[in-house]
Amino acid sequence: AGSDSGGGAGIQADLHAMHSMGCHGCSAIVCLTAQNSCGVTGVHALPVEFLRQQLDVLADDLPPRAIKIGMLGTKELAVEVGRFLRDIKSRVGDGEEEPFVVLDPVMISTSGHKLIDDEAKAAMIEHVFSQADVLTPNKFEAEALLGRELNSPEDVEAGAKELLQMGVKAVLIKGGHSLAESKSATPLRPDLNA
């Protein structure tokens, strides 16, 4: 994911959440941001070769049991993350479980700053969605992925079903409370009746 210089999101927030649950989290930075509590003023994507080095060195020594993906930044970085996920899953031996993959498709900052371009979005869909166990976009990210607004709880449910068709195993659209209070926080899965 990206590094949030303000500490409120990105790798910093993910590591804080993992630590609070008693888990050791490793990190592979894809982008650096210049941001504070008021918003994002700049994003710098790291070279793909450096991301590959971070991922491969971690996999050799600290193979993951779970993977949380955030902002991917560029088309090339998204393709590399897809390659890594396929590779790490191919290393799983008999009787071992594949790492559980959570994809938070960070595309738009809370302050409304666009964080990835259309090529990066398309690469994320093509190369990473099929490797994800659960996709967790917020309402605005879901709208960006679908190319339309979600104006009602029914729209959100229909949108989640459309996102499932893009290859992820489960979808949880965050921020639905802005439309109506939900009675269930269960992620929508194709094997469950909605």
C-alpha positions as CSV (number, residue, x, y, z in Angstrom):
1,A,0.0,0.0,0.0
2,G,0.9,3.6,0.1
3,S,2.7,5.4,2.9
4,D,0.6,8.1,4.5
5,S,2.9,10.8,5.9
6,G,0.0,12.0,8.1
7,G,-0.3,8.6,9.7
8,G,-4.1,8.4,9.4
9,A,-4.3,5.9,6.6
10,G,-2.1,3.7,4.4
11,I,0.5,1.4,5.6
12,Q,0.8,3.3,8.9
13,A,-2.9,2.7,9.8
14,D,-2.8,-0.9,8.6
15,L,0.2,-1.7,10.7
16,H,-1.4,0.0,13.7
17,A,-4.6,-2.1,13.3
18,M,-2.6,-5.3,12.9
19,H,-0.5,-4.6,16.0
20,S,-3.6,-3.8,18.1
21,M,-4.9,-7.3,17.2
22,G,-1.7,-8.9,18.3
23,C,-0.3,-9.6,14.8
24,H,3.1,-8.8,13.4
25,G,2.7,-6.9,10.1
26,C,5.3,-6.4,7.4
27,S,5.0,-3.8,4.7
28,A,5.8,-3.3,1.1
29,I,5.5,0.4,0.1
30,V,4.2,1.2,-3.4
31,C,3.8,4.9,-3.1
32,L,4.8,7.8,-0.9
33,T,2.3,10.5,-0.2
34,A,2.7,14.0,1.0
35,Q,-0.5,14.5,3.1
36,N,-1.8,15.6,6.4
37,S,-5.3,15.8,8.0
38,C,-6.3,18.4,5.4
39,G,-5.6,16.3,2.3
40,V,-3.1,14.9,-0.2
41,T,-0.7,17.3,-1.9
42,G,1.5,14.8,-3.7
43,V,1.9,11.1,-4.6
44,H,5.2,9.5,-5.7
45,A,5.1,5.9,-7.0
46,L,8.2,3.8,-6.3
47,P,10.0,1.9,-9.0
48,V,8.5,-1.6,-9.8
49,E,11.9,-3.2,-9.3
50,F,12.0,-1.9,-5.7
51,L,8.5,-3.2,-5.0
52,R,9.5,-6.6,-6.3
53,Q,12.6,-6.6,-4.1
54,Q,10.5,-5.7,-1.0
55,L,7.9,-8.5,-1.7
56,D,10.4,-11.2,-2.6
57,V,12.7,-10.6,0.4
58,L,9.7,-10.7,2.7
59,A,8.3,-13.9,1.1
60,D,11.6,-15.7,1.5
61,D,11.9,-15.0,5.2
62,L,8.4,-14.1,6.5
63,P,5.8,-15.8,4.3
64,P,2.3,-14.2,4.9
65,R,-0.7,-15.8,6.4
66,A,-2.8,-12.8,5.3
67,I,-2.2,-10.0,2.9
68,K,-3.9,-6.5,3.0
69,I,-3.5,-4.5,-0.2
70,G,-4.2,-0.8,-0.4
71,M,-3.3,1.9,-2.9
72,L,-1.4,0.4,-5.9
73,G,-0.6,3.7,-7.7
74,T,0.3,2.7,-11.2
75,K,-0.5,0.1,-13.9
76,E,3.0,-1.4,-13.5
77,L,2.8,-1.7,-9.7
78,A,-0.7,-3.4,-9.9
79,V,0.7,-5.9,-12.4
80,E,3.6,-6.6,-10.1
81,V,1.3,-7.2,-7.1
82,G,-0.8,-9.6,-9.2
83,R,2.4,-11.5,-10.1
84,F,3.5,-11.7,-6.5
85,L,0.1,-13.0,-5.4
86,R,0.1,-15.7,-8.0
87,D,3.7,-16.6,-7.0
88,I,3.0,-16.7,-3.3
89,K,-0.1,-18.9,-3.7
90,S,1.9,-21.3,-5.9
91,R,4.4,-21.8,-3.0
92,V,1.7,-23.2,-0.7
93,G,2.4,-26.8,0.1
94,D,0.1,-29.7,0.8
95,G,-2.0,-29.1,4.0
96,E,-1.1,-25.4,4.1
97,E,-3.6,-22.6,3.5
98,E,-3.2,-19.9,1.0
99,P,-2.8,-16.5,2.5
100,F,-6.2,-14.6,2.8
101,V,-6.1,-11.6,0.6
102,V,-8.0,-8.4,1.4
103,L,-8.0,-5.8,-1.4
104,D,-8.9,-2.2,-0.4
105,P,-8.9,-0.5,-3.8
106,V,-7.7,2.8,-2.6
107,M,-8.5,5.2,-5.5
108,I,-9.8,8.4,-4.0
109,S,-8.6,10.0,-0.7
110,T,-11.0,11.1,1.9
111,S,-10.4,14.7,0.8
112,G,-11.4,13.7,-2.8
113,H,-7.9,13.5,-4.3
114,K,-7.7,11.0,-7.2
115,L,-4.9,8.5,-6.3
116,I,-4.7,6.3,-9.4
117,D,-5.4,6.7,-13.1
118,D,-7.6,4.6,-15.3
119,E,-4.7,2.4,-16.5
120,A,-3.9,1.5,-12.9
121,K,-7.6,0.8,-12.2
122,A,-7.8,-1.5,-15.2
123,A,-4.6,-3.3,-14.2
124,M,-5.9,-3.8,-10.7
125,I,-9.1,-5.3,-12.0
126,E,-7.3,-7.6,-14.4
127,H,-4.4,-8.7,-12.3
128,V,-5.4,-8.4,-8.7
129,F,-9.1,-8.9,-8.4
130,S,-8.9,-12.6,-9.2
131,Q,-6.4,-13.1,-6.4
132,A,-8.5,-11.3,-3.7
133,D,-10.6,-13.1,-1.2
134,V,-12.5,-9.9,-0.3
135,L,-12.8,-6.5,-2.0
136,T,-13.5,-3.6,0.4
137,P,-14.2,-0.4,-1.5
138,N,-15.9,2.5,0.0
139,K,-19.0,3.8,-1.7
140,F,-17.0,6.3,-3.8
141,E,-14.4,3.7,-4.9
142,A,-17.2,1.3,-5.8
143,E,-18.8,4.0,-7.9
144,A,-15.4,4.6,-9.6
145,L,-15.0,0.9,-10.4
146,L,-18.5,0.6,-11.7
147,G,-18.6,3.9,-13.6
148,R,-21.9,5.0,-12.0
149,E,-23.4,6.4,-8.8
150,L,-24.9,4.2,-6.1
151,N,-27.8,6.3,-4.7
152,S,-29.7,3.7,-2.7
153,P,-29.1,0.6,-0.6
154,E,-30.5,-1.4,-3.6
155,D,-27.9,0.3,-5.9
156,V,-25.2,-0.7,-3.4
157,E,-26.3,-4.3,-3.4
158,A,-26.6,-4.4,-7.2
159,G,-23.1,-2.8,-7.4
160,A,-21.6,-5.4,-5.1
161,K,-23.0,-8.1,-7.3
162,E,-21.5,-6.5,-10.4
163,L,-18.1,-6.2,-8.6
164,L,-18.3,-10.0,-7.9
165,Q,-18.6,-10.5,-11.6
166,M,-15.2,-8.8,-12.0
167,G,-13.5,-11.9,-10.3
168,V,-13.3,-11.3,-6.6
169,K,-14.6,-13.9,-4.2
170,A,-16.5,-11.5,-1.8
171,V,-17.4,-7.8,-1.7
172,L,-18.0,-5.5,1.3
173,I,-18.8,-1.9,0.2
174,K,-18.1,0.5,3.1
175,G,-20.0,3.6,3.8
176,G,-23.4,2.3,3.1
177,H,-24.6,4.0,6.3
178,S,-24.6,7.2,4.3
179,L,-27.6,5.9,2.4
180,A,-29.4,4.0,5.1
181,E,-28.6,2.1,8.2
182,S,-27.7,-1.5,7.4
183,K,-29.2,-4.3,9.4
184,S,-26.3,-6.6,8.5
185,A,-22.5,-6.2,8.1
186,T,-22.1,-9.6,6.4
187,P,-20.1,-9.3,3.2
188,L,-22.0,-10.2,0.0
189,R,-20.7,-13.6,-1.3
190,P,-21.9,-15.4,-4.4
191,D,-22.7,-18.5,-2.4
192,L,-25.0,-16.6,0.0
193,N,-28.5,-15.5,-0.7
194,A,-28.7,-11.7,-0.6
